[in-house]
């Protein structure tokens, strides 16, 4: 039995919502759908609802996610979040500041990998004293 066009449009709308914050969501959704389509869609709908709550704007939400993924050492998700922050034209000085602030709570070693991820994604030359103010999507 084929999926209804309305169902496909609904899933696409959910993917667009989540993709703003998690650029790798389409690959994860496809992989999960192969194992359990109902769970994959329920999980996607849950994420889309949380990420579209109006209390936090996109900038604030991405900065919070940066801190969460830095502290939990979820490097793949941190990389996605940095990419999303670039895509949303955030001031990357704020992104790196959130990463640096994590050293206060988690120790300096917790930010080492996070800073490397940040450098990789923004193309920050380590010879420069400060990160650029903004980076636009590549």
ZAKOL-196398 format. One record per residue (C-alpha): residue number from 1; x, y, z. Coordinates in pm, whole numbers. Last residue first. Layout:
# residues N
+-----+--------+--------+--------+
| seq |     xx |     yy |     zz |
+-----+--------+--------+--------+
| NUM |      X |      Y |      Z |
...
+-----+--------+--------+--------+
//
This chain:
# residues 138
+-----+--------+--------+--------+
| seq |     xx |     yy |     zz |
+-----+--------+--------+--------+
| 138 |   2912 |   2716 |    254 |
| 137 |   2657 |   2868 |    487 |
| 136 |   2750 |   3214 |    604 |
| 135 |   3002 |   3286 |    873 |
| 134 |   2967 |   3562 |   1124 |
| 133 |   3184 |   3758 |   1361 |
| 132 |   3505 |   3579 |   1266 |
| 131 |   3674 |   3388 |   1545 |
| 130 |   3938 |   3572 |   1748 |
| 129 |   4318 |   3578 |   1763 |
| 128 |   4366 |   3447 |   1412 |
| 127 |   4647 |   3195 |   1367 |
| 126 |   4401 |   2914 |   1439 |
| 125 |   4235 |   2976 |   1103 |
| 124 |   3863 |   2949 |   1162 |
| 123 |   3701 |   2750 |    884 |
| 122 |   3366 |   2783 |   1056 |
| 121 |   3301 |   2409 |   1058 |
| 120 |   3648 |   2284 |   1138 |
| 119 |   3712 |   2547 |   1404 |
| 118 |   3383 |   2467 |   1580 |
| 117 |   3456 |   2095 |   1570 |
| 116 |   3802 |   2159 |   1712 |
| 115 |   3647 |   2377 |   1984 |
| 114 |   3406 |   2097 |   2076 |
| 113 |   3692 |   1849 |   2095 |
| 112 |   3876 |   2067 |   2348 |
| 111 |   3565 |   2186 |   2534 |
| 110 |   3528 |   1900 |   2782 |
| 109 |   3897 |   1911 |   2866 |
| 108 |   3862 |   2255 |   3022 |
| 107 |   3633 |   2139 |   3296 |
| 106 |   3261 |   2067 |   3285 |
| 105 |   3103 |   2369 |   3450 |
| 104 |   3355 |   2642 |   3376 |
| 103 |   3466 |   2468 |   3056 |
| 102 |   3109 |   2494 |   2927 |
| 101 |   3156 |   2872 |   2908 |
| 100 |   3402 |   2816 |   2621 |
|  99 |   3141 |   2633 |   2413 |
|  98 |   2884 |   2906 |   2478 |
|  97 |   3142 |   3168 |   2382 |
|  96 |   3218 |   2979 |   2060 |
|  95 |   2852 |   3006 |   1955 |
|  94 |   2833 |   3372 |   2058 |
|  93 |   3141 |   3458 |   1853 |
|  92 |   2971 |   3271 |   1568 |
|  91 |   2712 |   3547 |   1537 |
|  90 |   2424 |   3341 |   1404 |
|  89 |   2364 |   3336 |   1029 |
|  88 |   2092 |   3063 |   1040 |
|  87 |   2304 |   2836 |    821 |
|  86 |   2605 |   2902 |   1043 |
|  85 |   2401 |   2807 |   1349 |
|  84 |   2277 |   2496 |   1167 |
|  83 |   2636 |   2392 |   1087 |
|  82 |   2728 |   2449 |   1453 |
|  81 |   2428 |   2239 |   1555 |
|  80 |   2520 |   1959 |   1317 |
|  79 |   2875 |   1954 |   1458 |
|  78 |   2733 |   1945 |   1810 |
|  77 |   2512 |   1652 |   1708 |
|  76 |   2813 |   1455 |   1585 |
|  75 |   3013 |   1556 |   1892 |
|  74 |   2765 |   1448 |   2157 |
|  73 |   3009 |   1523 |   2437 |
|  72 |   2722 |   1577 |   2683 |
|  71 |   2855 |   1919 |   2783 |
|  70 |   2921 |   2027 |   2424 |
|  69 |   2588 |   1891 |   2303 |
|  68 |   2395 |   2079 |   2569 |
|  67 |   2590 |   2401 |   2527 |
|  66 |   2544 |   2408 |   2150 |
|  65 |   2176 |   2314 |   2192 |
|  64 |   2128 |   2618 |   2415 |
|  63 |   2294 |   2840 |   2153 |
|  62 |   2076 |   2689 |   1881 |
|  61 |   1757 |   2749 |   2084 |
|  60 |   1857 |   3108 |   2160 |
|  59 |   1920 |   3188 |   1795 |
|  58 |   1602 |   3015 |   1672 |
|  57 |   1377 |   3202 |   1916 |
|  56 |   1270 |   3043 |   2241 |
|  55 |    914 |   3052 |   2380 |
|  54 |    747 |   2971 |   2048 |
|  53 |    770 |   2591 |   2061 |
|  52 |    883 |   2483 |   1716 |
|  51 |   1173 |   2267 |   1827 |
|  50 |    960 |   2072 |   2072 |
|  49 |    683 |   2003 |   1823 |
|  48 |    930 |   1909 |   1548 |
|  47 |   1114 |   1671 |   1782 |
|  46 |    789 |   1496 |   1879 |
|  45 |    677 |   1469 |   1517 |
|  44 |   1013 |   1317 |   1419 |
|  43 |    993 |   1061 |   1699 |
|  42 |    639 |    966 |   1599 |
|  41 |    742 |    941 |   1233 |
|  40 |   1040 |    717 |   1306 |
|  39 |    837 |    507 |   1550 |
|  38 |    570 |    441 |   1287 |
|  37 |    827 |    367 |   1018 |
|  36 |   1014 |    107 |   1223 |
|  35 |   1345 |    -31 |   1098 |
|  34 |   1362 |    128 |    752 |
|  33 |   1201 |    443 |    889 |
|  32 |   1482 |    476 |   1145 |
|  31 |   1744 |    491 |    870 |
|  30 |   1542 |    739 |    664 |
|  29 |   1475 |    958 |    969 |
|  28 |   1844 |    959 |   1063 |
|  27 |   1944 |   1060 |    710 |
|  26 |   1678 |   1332 |    697 |
|  25 |   1770 |   1463 |   1043 |
|  24 |   2128 |   1548 |    954 |
|  23 |   2070 |   1925 |    937 |
|  22 |   1949 |   1934 |   1300 |
|  21 |   1822 |   2279 |   1396 |
|  20 |   1660 |   2401 |   1072 |
|  19 |   1624 |   2034 |    974 |
|  18 |   1367 |   1984 |   1251 |
|  17 |   1109 |   2214 |   1092 |
|  16 |   1184 |   2102 |    737 |
|  15 |   1153 |   1735 |    840 |
|  14 |    814 |   1798 |   1001 |
|  13 |    686 |   1970 |    687 |
|  12 |    815 |   1680 |    474 |
|  11 |    642 |   1429 |    703 |
|  10 |    310 |   1614 |    663 |
|   9 |    354 |   1643 |    287 |
|   8 |    421 |   1268 |    264 |
|   7 |    112 |   1195 |    475 |
|   6 |    -99 |   1423 |    253 |
|   5 |     30 |   1242 |    -57 |
|   4 |    -98 |    911 |     88 |
|   3 |    154 |    637 |    138 |
|   2 |    138 |    343 |   -100 |
|   1 |      0 |      0 |      0 |
+-----+--------+--------+--------+
//
